[in-house]
Each structure stands twice: as structure tokens, then as C-alpha cells.
Amino acid sequence: MTPLIRPLRSIANGFGLAWWARVETRQPDVTYWFGPYLRRSSLEASLLPFLADLRSEGAAEIQHTVLRARRSEPLTITAGS
């Protein structure tokens, strides 16, 4: 990763132009925000190992949506929080 990527991601996120994936699981009921990325293709390539990791940890009913958004903490939200 070049030294400019992190600041560019931050700027894109601040303007709501960054690519994010909202990943929702059941058992446990958790929403994960995965990102930010400058390009949708980069997000999708990085998302596959993340989804595989969730499956290996036993998460059920994994659904995801790719969108452009502005996000901040928290990036992991559990049911009831």
C-alpha cells in the first residue's frame, strides 16, 4: 500500500465516496462495516476472505451489501447495542 492510500481513503470516506460493505450475520446477530475502500473492485476482492473467516467462525445467514457511504465507529454492532 502506498503512503497516500490511507489519507485518500479518509478523504473519500469524509465525503461519502468511499466503498463499504455492510455484512449482517445471525447467530450471532451482528452487523459489521468493512471498509473504507477507494474502488469497489478492491473492496470486493478483500471482502471474500473476510466472509470466509466469518463462516469459519460459525456465523449463520451471512448477507452483505456493497455501497458508497460515510462511516465512523462503531464498525461492529451487536444486537441490543
The first five atom37 places (N, CA, C, CB, O) and aatype in JSON, in Angstrom:
{
  "aatype": [12, 16, 14, 10, 9, 1, 14, 10, 1, 15, 9, 0, 2, 7, 13, 7, 10, 0, 17, 17, 0, 1, 19, 6, 16, 1, 5, 14, 3, 19, 16, 18, 17, 13, 7, 14, 18, 10, 1, 1, 15, 15, 10, 6, 0, 15, 10, 10, 14, 13, 10, 0, 3, 10, 1, 15, 6, 7, 0, 0, 6, 9, 5, 8, 16, 19, 10, 1, 0, 1, 1, 15, 6, 14, 10, 16, 9, 16, 0, 7, 15],
  "atom_mask": [
    [1, 1, 1, 1, 1],
    [1, 1, 1, 1, 1],
    [1, 1, 1, 1, 1],
    [1, 1, 1, 1, 1],
    [1, 1, 1, 1, 1],
    [1, 1, 1, 1, 1],
    [1, 1, 1, 1, 1],
    [1, 1, 1, 1, 1],
    [1, 1, 1, 1, 1],
    [1, 1, 1, 1, 1],
    [1, 1, 1, 1, 1],
    [1, 1, 1, 1, 1],
    [1, 1, 1, 1, 1],
    [1, 1, 1, 0, 1],
    [1, 1, 1, 1, 1],
    [1, 1, 1, 0, 1],
    [1, 1, 1, 1, 1],
    [1, 1, 1, 1, 1],
    [1, 1, 1, 1, 1],
    [1, 1, 1, 1, 1],
    [1, 1, 1, 1, 1],
    [1, 1, 1, 1, 1],
    [1, 1, 1, 1, 1],
    [1, 1, 1, 1, 1],
    [1, 1, 1, 1, 1],
    [1, 1, 1, 1, 1],
    [1, 1, 1, 1, 1],
    [1, 1, 1, 1, 1],
    [1, 1, 1, 1, 1],
    [1, 1, 1, 1, 1],
    [1, 1, 1, 1, 1],
    [1, 1, 1, 1, 1],
    [1, 1, 1, 1, 1],
    [1, 1, 1, 1, 1],
    [1, 1, 1, 0, 1],
    [1, 1, 1, 1, 1],
    [1, 1, 1, 1, 1],
    [1, 1, 1, 1, 1],
    [1, 1, 1, 1, 1],
    [1, 1, 1, 1, 1],
    [1, 1, 1, 1, 1],
    [1, 1, 1, 1, 1],
    [1, 1, 1, 1, 1],
    [1, 1, 1, 1, 1],
    [1, 1, 1, 1, 1],
    [1, 1, 1, 1, 1],
    [1, 1, 1, 1, 1],
    [1, 1, 1, 1, 1],
    [1, 1, 1, 1, 1],
    [1, 1, 1, 1, 1],
    [1, 1, 1, 1, 1],
    [1, 1, 1, 1, 1],
    [1, 1, 1, 1, 1],
    [1, 1, 1, 1, 1],
    [1, 1, 1, 1, 1],
    [1, 1, 1, 1, 1],
    [1, 1, 1, 1, 1],
    [1, 1, 1, 0, 1],
    [1, 1, 1, 1, 1],
    [1, 1, 1, 1, 1],
    [1, 1, 1, 1, 1],
    [1, 1, 1, 1, 1],
    [1, 1, 1, 1, 1],
    [1, 1, 1, 1, 1],
    [1, 1, 1, 1, 1],
    [1, 1, 1, 1, 1],
    [1, 1, 1, 1, 1],
    [1, 1, 1, 1, 1],
    [1, 1, 1, 1, 1],
    [1, 1, 1, 1, 1],
    [1, 1, 1, 1, 1],
    [1, 1, 1, 1, 1],
    [1, 1, 1, 1, 1],
    [1, 1, 1, 1, 1],
    [1, 1, 1, 1, 1],
    [1, 1, 1, 1, 1],
    [1, 1, 1, 1, 1],
    [1, 1, 1, 1, 1],
    [1, 1, 1, 1, 1],
    [1, 1, 1, 0, 1],
    [1, 1, 1, 1, 1]
  ],
  "atom_positions": [
    [[0.85, -1.18, 0.0], [0.0, 0.0, 0.0], [0.89, 1.23, 0.0], [-0.96, 0.0, 1.22], [1.83, 1.34, 0.78]],
    [[0.58, 2.14, -0.87], [1.37, 3.37, -0.94], [1.01, 4.28, 0.22], [1.14, 4.1, -2.29], [-0.08, 4.16, 0.78]],
    [[1.92, 5.19, 0.61], [1.67, 6.07, 1.75], [0.44, 6.98, 1.55], [2.88, 6.92, 2.01], [-0.12, 7.47, 2.53]],
    [[0.03, 7.21, 0.32], [-1.1, 8.1, 0.07], [-2.47, 7.44, 0.21], [-0.99, 8.68, -1.29], [-3.48, 8.13, 0.31]],
    [[-2.51, 6.12, 0.21], [-3.8, 5.42, 0.23], [-4.61, 5.74, 1.48], [-3.58, 3.92, 0.12], [-5.79, 6.05, 1.38]],
    [[-4.0, 5.66, 2.63], [-4.75, 5.89, 3.88], [-5.38, 7.29, 3.92], [-3.82, 5.7, 5.09], [-6.56, 7.4, 4.23]],
    [[-4.62, 8.38, 3.63], [-5.26, 9.7, 3.62], [-6.35, 9.83, 2.56], [-4.21, 10.77, 3.41], [-7.36, 10.49, 2.79]],
    [[-6.14, 9.21, 1.39], [-7.16, 9.27, 0.34], [-8.43, 8.54, 0.76], [-6.62, 8.67, -0.96], [-9.53, 9.01, 0.49]],
    [[-8.27, 7.41, 1.42], [-9.44, 6.69, 1.95], [-10.19, 7.54, 2.96], [-9.01, 5.35, 2.6], [-11.42, 7.59, 2.95]],
    [[-9.44, 8.21, 3.81], [-10.06, 9.06, 4.83], [-10.84, 10.21, 4.19], [-8.98, 9.62, 5.78], [-11.95, 10.53, 4.62]],
    [[-10.25, 10.83, 3.18], [-10.93, 11.93, 2.49], [-12.18, 11.42, 1.77], [-9.97, 12.61, 1.48], [-13.25, 12.03, 1.86]],
    [[-12.05, 10.31, 1.06], [-13.2, 9.73, 0.35], [-14.31, 9.38, 1.33], [-12.78, 8.49, -0.45], [-15.48, 9.61, 1.06]],
    [[-13.93, 8.82, 2.48], [-14.93, 8.49, 3.49], [-15.61, 9.75, 4.01], [-14.27, 7.71, 4.66], [-16.83, 9.77, 4.19]],
    [[-14.84, 10.8, 4.25], [-15.4, 12.05, 4.75], [-16.43, 12.65, 3.82], [0.0, 0.0, 0.0], [-17.38, 13.3, 4.27]],
    [[-16.25, 12.45, 2.52], [-17.2, 12.96, 1.54], [-18.3, 11.96, 1.17], [-16.45, 13.37, 0.29], [-19.15, 12.24, 0.33]],
    [[-18.26, 10.79, 1.8], [-19.27, 9.77, 1.49], [-19.04, 9.07, 0.17], [0.0, 0.0, 0.0], [-19.97, 8.52, -0.41]],
    [[-17.8, 9.09, -0.32], [-17.47, 8.48, -1.6], [-16.74, 7.15, -1.46], [-16.65, 9.42, -2.41], [-16.44, 6.5, -2.46]],
    [[-16.45, 6.75, -0.25], [-15.72, 5.51, -0.03], [-16.66, 4.32, -0.18], [-15.06, 5.5, 1.37], [-17.86, 4.41, 0.09]],
    [[-16.1, 3.2, -0.61], [-16.86, 1.96, -0.74], [-16.79, 1.18, 0.57], [-16.33, 1.09, -1.91], [-15.72, 1.02, 1.15]],
    [[-17.93, 0.72, 1.03], [-18.07, -0.06, 2.25], [-18.92, -1.28, 1.96], [-18.69, 0.79, 3.39], [-19.71, -1.3, 1.02]],
    [[-18.76, -2.3, 2.79], [-19.67, -3.45, 2.77], [-20.32, -3.52, 4.15], [-18.92, -4.79, 2.42], [-19.64, -3.49, 5.17]],
    [[-21.64, -3.62, 4.15], [-22.37, -3.87, 5.39], [-22.66, -5.37, 5.4], [-23.72, -3.01, 5.49], [-23.38, -5.89, 4.55]],
    [[-22.08, -6.05, 6.38], [-22.19, -7.51, 6.48], [-23.02, -7.82, 7.72], [-20.77, -8.19, 6.56], [-22.69, -7.42, 8.83]],
    [[-24.12, -8.55, 7.5], [-25.01, -8.89, 8.61], [-25.01, -10.4, 8.8], [-26.45, -8.38, 8.35], [-25.09, -11.17, 7.84]],
    [[-24.91, -10.82, 10.07], [-24.93, -12.25, 10.4], [-26.02, -12.52, 11.42], [-23.54, -12.72, 10.94], [-26.47, -11.62, 12.13]],
    [[-26.44, -13.76, 11.48], [-27.36, -14.24, 12.51], [-26.63, -15.34, 13.27], [-28.72, -14.77, 11.89], [-25.88, -16.13, 12.7]],
    [[-26.87, -15.36, 14.53], [-26.23, -16.34, 15.43], [-24.72, -16.28, 15.29], [-26.73, -17.78, 15.13], [-24.12, -17.25, 14.82]],
    [[-24.1, -15.21, 15.67], [-24.6, -14.09, 16.45], [-25.24, -13.01, 15.55], [-23.46, -13.47, 17.26], [-24.93, -12.91, 14.36]],
    [[-26.13, -12.23, 16.13], [-26.76, -11.11, 15.43], [-25.82, -9.92, 15.48], [-28.14, -10.76, 16.06], [-25.8, -9.16, 16.45]],
    [[-25.04, -9.76, 14.41], [-24.03, -8.71, 14.37], [-24.04, -8.06, 12.99], [-22.61, -9.29, 14.69], [-24.26, -8.73, 11.98]],
    [[-23.81, -6.75, 12.95], [-23.59, -6.02, 11.72], [-22.15, -5.53, 11.72], [-24.6, -4.83, 11.56], [-21.71, -4.85, 12.65]],
    [[-21.42, -5.89, 10.69], [-20.03, -5.45, 10.53], [-19.98, -4.46, 9.37], [-19.08, -6.66, 10.27], [-20.62, -4.67, 8.34]],
    [[-19.23, -3.38, 9.54], [-18.94, -2.45, 8.45], [-17.5, -2.69, 8.03], [-19.18, -0.95, 8.87], [-16.59, -2.54, 8.84]],
    [[-17.3, -3.05, 6.77], [-15.99, -3.43, 6.25], [-15.56, -2.39, 5.22], [-16.02, -4.87, 5.62], [-16.18, -2.27, 4.16]],
    [[-14.51, -1.66, 5.5], [-14.05, -0.62, 4.59], [-13.2, 0.37, 5.35], [0.0, 0.0, 0.0], [-12.8, 0.07, 6.47]],
    [[-12.92, 1.52, 4.82], [-13.31, 2.05, 3.51], [-12.33, 1.65, 2.42], [-13.42, 3.56, 3.57], [-11.16, 1.34, 2.68]],
    [[-12.82, 1.66, 1.19], [-12.01, 1.39, 0.0], [-12.26, 2.46, -1.03], [-12.33, -0.02, -0.58], [-13.35, 3.04, -1.09]],
    [[-11.26, 2.74, -1.85], [-11.4, 3.73, -2.91], [-12.11, 3.15, -4.14], [-10.04, 4.27, -3.3], [-12.82, 3.87, -4.85]],
    [[-11.92, 1.87, -4.38], [-12.52, 1.23, -5.55], [-13.38, 0.05, -5.12], [-11.42, 0.77, -6.54], [-13.02, -0.71, -4.22]],
    [[-14.5, -0.09, -5.77], [-15.41, -1.2, -5.47], [-14.7, -2.54, -5.7], [-16.68, -1.11, -6.35], [-14.87, -3.47, -4.91]],
    [[-13.92, -2.64, -6.76], [-13.24, -3.89, -7.06], [-12.26, -4.28, -5.95], [-12.5, -3.77, -8.4], [-12.11, -5.46, -5.64]],
    [[-11.6, -3.31, -5.36], [-10.68, -3.6, -4.24], [-11.45, -4.1, -3.03], [-9.87, -2.34, -3.87], [-11.02, -5.03, -2.35]],
    [[-12.58, -3.48, -2.77], [-13.42, -3.92, -1.65], [-13.88, -5.35, -1.87], [-14.64, -2.99, -1.48], [-13.77, -6.19, -0.98]],
    [[-14.41, -5.63, -3.05], [-14.93, -6.97, -3.31], [-13.85, -8.04, -3.2], [-15.56, -7.02, -4.69], [-14.13, -9.14, -2.72]],
    [[-12.63, -7.74, -3.64], [-11.54, -8.7, -3.53], [-11.16, -8.96, -2.08], [-10.31, -8.21, -4.31], [-10.86, -10.09, -1.7]],
    [[-11.18, -7.91, -1.26], [-10.82, -8.05, 0.16], [-11.96, -8.63, 0.98], [-10.41, -6.71, 0.73], [-11.73, -9.2, 2.05]],
    [[-13.17, -8.48, 0.5], [-14.34, -8.94, 1.24], [-14.44, -10.47, 1.29], [-15.61, -8.37, 0.63], [-14.87, -11.03, 2.29]],
    [[-14.04, -11.13, 0.21], [-14.16, -12.59, 0.16], [-13.45, -13.3, 1.31], [-13.6, -13.1, -1.16], [-14.06, -14.17, 1.94]],
    [[-12.19, -12.97, 1.63], [-11.55, -13.62, 2.79], [-12.24, -13.28, 4.11], [-10.08, -13.22, 2.86], [-12.3, -14.12, 5.02]],
    [[-12.77, -12.06, 4.23], [-13.47, -11.67, 5.46], [-14.73, -12.53, 5.64], [-13.85, -10.17, 5.42], [-15.0, -13.0, 6.74]],
    [[-15.49, -12.72, 4.56], [-16.7, -13.55, 4.64], [-16.34, -15.01, 4.95], [-17.49, -13.47, 3.31], [-17.04, -15.67, 5.72]],
    [[-15.26, -15.5, 4.36], [-14.81, -16.86, 4.64], [-14.43, -17.02, 6.1], [-13.63, -17.24, 3.74], [-14.7, -18.05, 6.72]],
    [[-13.79, -16.0, 6.66], [-13.42, -16.03, 8.08], [-14.66, -16.08, 8.97], [-12.56, -14.8, 8.43], [-14.69, -16.84, 9.94]],
    [[-15.67, -15.29, 8.64], [-16.91, -15.32, 9.41], [-17.55, -16.71, 9.36], [-17.9, -14.26, 8.89], [-18.02, -17.22, 10.37]],
    [[-17.56, -17.31, 8.17], [-18.13, -18.66, 8.03], [-17.35, -19.66, 8.88], [-18.13, -19.11, 6.55], [-17.94, -20.52, 9.53]],
    [[-16.03, -19.55, 8.87], [-15.21, -20.49, 9.64], [-15.4, -20.33, 11.14], [-13.73, -20.32, 9.29], [-15.17, -21.26, 11.91]],
    [[-15.83, -19.14, 11.56], [-16.11, -18.89, 12.98], [-17.52, -19.31, 13.37], [-15.9, -17.43, 13.31], [-17.9, -19.19, 14.54]],
    [[-18.31, -19.8, 12.4], [-19.62, -20.33, 12.71], [-20.78, -19.36, 12.56], [0.0, 0.0, 0.0], [-21.9, -19.67, 12.99]],
    [[-20.56, -18.19, 11.97], [-21.65, -17.25, 11.77], [-22.66, -17.84, 10.79], [-21.12, -15.88, 11.25], [-22.29, -18.5, 9.82]],
    [[-23.94, -17.61, 11.07], [-25.01, -18.14, 10.23], [-25.67, -17.02, 9.45], [-26.05, -18.89, 11.07], [-25.65, -15.86, 9.87]],
    [[-26.25, -17.36, 8.31], [-27.01, -16.42, 7.48], [-26.24, -15.13, 7.22], [-28.35, -16.1, 8.15], [-26.67, -14.05, 7.63]],
    [[-25.14, -15.24, 6.54], [-24.31, -14.07, 6.24], [-24.85, -13.4, 4.98], [-22.81, -14.47, 6.05], [-24.96, -14.03, 3.92]],
    [[-25.19, -12.12, 5.11], [-25.64, -11.33, 3.97], [-24.79, -10.06, 3.92], [-27.16, -10.98, 4.07], [-24.4, -9.53, 4.96]],
    [[-24.52, -9.59, 2.7], [-23.74, -8.35, 2.61], [-24.29, -7.45, 1.5], [-22.27, -8.67, 2.35], [-24.89, -7.91, 0.53]],
    [[-24.05, -6.16, 1.69], [-24.43, -5.14, 0.73], [-23.22, -4.24, 0.52], [-25.68, -4.32, 1.23], [-22.58, -3.81, 1.49]],
    [[-22.9, -3.96, -0.74], [-21.79, -3.06, -1.06], [-22.39, -1.7, -1.41], [-20.92, -3.63, -2.25], [-23.31, -1.61, -2.23]],
    [[-21.87, -0.64, -0.78], [-22.41, 0.69, -1.01], [-21.36, 1.75, -0.78], [-23.61, 0.93, -0.12], [-20.34, 1.52, -0.13]],
    [[-21.65, 2.92, -1.31], [-20.82, 4.09, -1.02], [-21.44, 4.8, 0.16], [-20.7, 5.05, -2.27], [-22.65, 5.04, 0.2]],
    [[-20.6, 5.15, 1.13], [-21.14, 5.75, 2.35], [-20.04, 6.46, 3.1], [-21.8, 4.68, 3.24], [-18.86, 6.38, 2.75]],
    [[-20.45, 7.15, 4.15], [-19.51, 7.74, 5.11], [-19.79, 7.02, 6.43], [-19.69, 9.33, 5.25], [-20.92, 7.01, 6.92]],
    [[-18.76, 6.42, 6.98], [-18.9, 5.65, 8.22], [-17.87, 6.09, 9.23], [-18.76, 4.14, 7.94], [-16.79, 6.58, 8.89]],
    [[-18.22, 5.91, 10.47], [-17.28, 6.1, 11.58], [-17.56, 4.98, 12.58], [-17.42, 7.54, 12.25], [-18.4, 4.11, 12.33]],
    [[-16.88, 5.02, 13.68], [-17.1, 4.0, 14.71], [-18.53, 4.08, 15.22], [-16.09, 4.17, 15.88], [-19.11, 5.17, 15.19]],
    [[-19.12, 3.01, 15.67], [-18.58, 1.65, 15.72], [-18.71, 0.95, 14.37], [-19.3, 0.84, 16.81], [-19.65, 1.19, 13.62]],
    [[-17.76, 0.08, 14.08], [-17.78, -0.67, 12.85], [-18.31, -2.09, 13.06], [-16.39, -0.71, 12.25], [-18.51, -2.83, 12.1]],
    [[-18.51, -2.46, 14.3], [-19.14, -3.74, 14.66], [-20.27, -3.42, 15.63], [-18.11, -4.76, 15.29], [-20.05, -2.84, 16.69]],
    [[-21.48, -3.82, 15.25], [-22.67, -3.5, 16.05], [-23.38, -4.81, 16.38], [-23.62, -2.5, 15.29], [-23.81, -5.53, 15.48]],
    [[-23.5, -5.1, 17.65], [-24.2, -6.31, 18.08], [-25.65, -5.98, 18.39], [-23.5, -6.92, 19.32], [-25.98, -4.84, 18.71]],
    [[-26.53, -6.97, 18.29], [-27.94, -6.79, 18.59], [-28.08, -6.33, 20.04], [-28.75, -8.09, 18.34], [-27.45, -6.88, 20.94]],
    [[-28.9, -5.33, 20.23], [-29.13, -4.83, 21.58], [-28.15, -3.73, 21.98], [0.0, 0.0, 0.0], [-28.22, -3.23, 23.1]],
    [[-27.25, -3.33, 21.08], [-26.32, -2.26, 21.46], [-26.66, -0.96, 20.76], [-24.89, -2.65, 21.14], [-25.98, 0.05, 20.96]]
  ]
}
